[in-house]
């Protein structure tokens, strides 16, 4: 993606300096064709994430900043899902059915503590992934 961005930049700069001629027409046609061919390049997940993760380019490798931000958001979601995978959520229904029906003491505080802790881990995983990606991408 960065090479396509620079190629478009060079062709645009050359077009601006050329006098109207066959060469200028060819350069404009080349610029139009490149824009048509590479219009969706920044939306390809693997390419956009690779560009964000490359320390030489990060967000500077994108022509459109909204595409760069979308790539950062996708990377943040991927990281959060990886972090979330290690911390299993405990649904409230599962925790209540684990208590035996004949028990008088259902450990309601422990049940609530477990539920709150699982919710906290989920938001913490998402938040920590977002913070790490923002530190790296900027």
One Martini backbone bead per residue (centre of mass of N, CA, C, O) as a GRO file, in nm:
protein
  138
    1UNK     BB    1   0.056   0.063  -0.022
    2UNK     BB    2   0.286   0.273  -0.004
    3UNK     BB    3   0.375   0.246  -0.302
    4UNK     BB    4   0.106   0.338  -0.425
    5UNK     BB    5   0.105   0.615  -0.293
    6UNK     BB    6   0.376   0.717  -0.419
    7UNK     BB    7   0.300   0.678  -0.713
    8UNK     BB    8   0.064   0.877  -0.711
    9UNK     BB    9   0.229   1.122  -0.618
   10UNK     BB   10   0.431   1.139  -0.854
   11UNK     BB   11   0.226   1.160  -1.084
   12UNK     BB   12   0.086   1.417  -0.980
   13UNK     BB   13   0.339   1.597  -0.983
   14UNK     BB   14   0.400   1.564  -1.287
   15UNK     BB   15   0.128   1.665  -1.398
   16UNK     BB   16   0.155   1.958  -1.281
   17UNK     BB   17   0.431   2.020  -1.464
   18UNK     BB   18   0.293   1.970  -1.725
   19UNK     BB   19   0.231   2.028  -2.033
   20UNK     BB   20   0.007   2.026  -2.267
   21UNK     BB   21   0.003   1.686  -2.376
   22UNK     BB   22   0.057   1.365  -2.437
   23UNK     BB   23   0.202   1.316  -2.165
   24UNK     BB   24  -0.023   1.435  -1.982
   25UNK     BB   25  -0.243   1.242  -2.076
   26UNK     BB   26  -0.099   0.986  -1.990
   27UNK     BB   27  -0.065   1.060  -1.690
   28UNK     BB   28  -0.369   1.090  -1.629
   29UNK     BB   29  -0.444   0.804  -1.711
   30UNK     BB   30  -0.260   0.663  -1.507
   31UNK     BB   31  -0.383   0.788  -1.254
   32UNK     BB   32  -0.672   0.680  -1.298
   33UNK     BB   33  -0.599   0.378  -1.309
   34UNK     BB   34  -0.472   0.357  -1.028
   35UNK     BB   35  -0.721   0.446  -0.869
   36UNK     BB   36  -0.900   0.210  -0.967
   37UNK     BB   37  -0.715  -0.035  -0.876
   38UNK     BB   38  -0.653   0.095  -0.560
   39UNK     BB   39  -0.921   0.163  -0.403
   40UNK     BB   40  -0.939  -0.125  -0.217
   41UNK     BB   41  -0.661  -0.178  -0.075
   42UNK     BB   42  -0.716  -0.042   0.220
   43UNK     BB   43  -0.956  -0.273   0.282
   44UNK     BB   44  -0.760  -0.490   0.319
   45UNK     BB   45  -0.693  -0.648   0.597
   46UNK     BB   46  -0.399  -0.759   0.570
   47UNK     BB   47  -0.274  -0.494   0.455
   48UNK     BB   48  -0.362  -0.288   0.672
   49UNK     BB   49  -0.239  -0.429   0.919
   50UNK     BB   50   0.051  -0.444   0.812
   51UNK     BB   51   0.089  -0.137   0.791
   52UNK     BB   52   0.038  -0.070   1.088
   53UNK     BB   53   0.274  -0.273   1.196
   54UNK     BB   54   0.468  -0.105   1.041
   55UNK     BB   55   0.708   0.113   1.163
   56UNK     BB   56   0.746   0.289   0.895
   57UNK     BB   57   0.423   0.368   0.857
   58UNK     BB   58   0.150   0.302   0.959
   59UNK     BB   59  -0.062   0.569   0.891
   60UNK     BB   60   0.119   0.687   0.646
   61UNK     BB   61   0.035   0.446   0.431
   62UNK     BB   62  -0.221   0.615   0.387
   63UNK     BB   63  -0.452   0.801   0.203
   64UNK     BB   64  -0.688   0.726   0.398
   65UNK     BB   65  -0.770   0.790   0.727
   66UNK     BB   66  -1.025   0.610   0.760
   67UNK     BB   67  -0.875   0.347   0.688
   68UNK     BB   68  -0.673   0.360   0.919
   69UNK     BB   69  -0.883   0.360   1.149
   70UNK     BB   70  -1.014   0.090   1.070
   71UNK     BB   71  -0.757  -0.079   1.113
   72UNK     BB   72  -0.724  -0.015   1.412
   73UNK     BB   73  -0.998  -0.132   1.499
   74UNK     BB   74  -0.949  -0.422   1.400
   75UNK     BB   75  -0.696  -0.470   1.571
   76UNK     BB   76  -0.831  -0.421   1.843
   77UNK     BB   77  -1.039  -0.650   1.819
   78UNK     BB   78  -0.838  -0.881   1.791
   79UNK     BB   79  -0.691  -0.835   2.060
   80UNK     BB   80  -0.940  -0.855   2.244
   81UNK     BB   81  -1.012  -1.149   2.163
   82UNK     BB   82  -0.748  -1.271   2.266
   83UNK     BB   83  -0.777  -1.177   2.557
   84UNK     BB   84  -1.064  -1.297   2.603
   85UNK     BB   85  -0.990  -1.601   2.559
   86UNK     BB   86  -0.844  -1.623   2.848
   87UNK     BB   87  -1.120  -1.490   2.963
   88UNK     BB   88  -1.384  -1.621   3.093
   89UNK     BB   89  -1.713  -1.598   3.096
   90UNK     BB   90  -1.967  -1.568   3.357
   91UNK     BB   91  -2.267  -1.646   3.357
   92UNK     BB   92  -2.535  -1.606   3.559
   93UNK     BB   93  -2.687  -1.873   3.501
   94UNK     BB   94  -2.450  -2.069   3.556
   95UNK     BB   95  -2.399  -1.985   3.852
   96UNK     BB   96  -2.687  -2.060   3.966
   97UNK     BB   97  -2.685  -2.373   3.876
   98UNK     BB   98  -2.439  -2.465   4.063
   99UNK     BB   99  -2.626  -2.466   4.276
  100UNK     BB  100  -2.791  -2.633   4.495
  101UNK     BB  101  -3.124  -2.680   4.568
  102UNK     BB  102  -3.088  -2.760   4.892
  103UNK     BB  103  -2.953  -2.502   4.947
  104UNK     BB  104  -2.964  -2.223   5.159
  105UNK     BB  105  -2.677  -2.121   5.068
  106UNK     BB  106  -2.600  -1.934   4.764
  107UNK     BB  107  -2.378  -1.723   4.752
  108UNK     BB  108  -2.447  -1.429   4.642
  109UNK     BB  109  -2.183  -1.269   4.665
  110UNK     BB  110  -2.008  -1.461   4.498
  111UNK     BB  111  -2.178  -1.443   4.245
  112UNK     BB  112  -2.150  -1.137   4.206
  113UNK     BB  113  -1.842  -1.125   4.203
  114UNK     BB  114  -1.802  -1.305   3.953
  115UNK     BB  115  -1.965  -1.134   3.756
  116UNK     BB  116  -1.811  -0.866   3.787
  117UNK     BB  117  -1.531  -0.980   3.714
  118UNK     BB  118  -1.604  -1.071   3.425
  119UNK     BB  119  -1.684  -0.787   3.325
  120UNK     BB  120  -1.413  -0.650   3.387
  121UNK     BB  121  -1.234  -0.823   3.205
  122UNK     BB  122  -1.365  -0.745   2.939
  123UNK     BB  123  -1.315  -0.437   2.952
  124UNK     BB  124  -1.009  -0.459   3.000
  125UNK     BB  125  -0.932  -0.600   2.739
  126UNK     BB  126  -1.034  -0.382   2.548
  127UNK     BB  127  -0.879  -0.144   2.671
  128UNK     BB  128  -0.589  -0.257   2.647
  129UNK     BB  129  -0.592  -0.295   2.341
  130UNK     BB  130  -0.646   0.002   2.267
  131UNK     BB  131  -0.396   0.123   2.401
  132UNK     BB  132  -0.175  -0.038   2.252
  133UNK     BB  133  -0.252   0.043   1.962
  134UNK     BB  134  -0.230   0.350   2.000
  135UNK     BB  135   0.069   0.352   2.077
  136UNK     BB  136   0.172   0.219   1.814
  137UNK     BB  137   0.019   0.390   1.577
  138UNK     BB  138   0.144   0.688   1.672
   0.00000   0.00000   0.00000
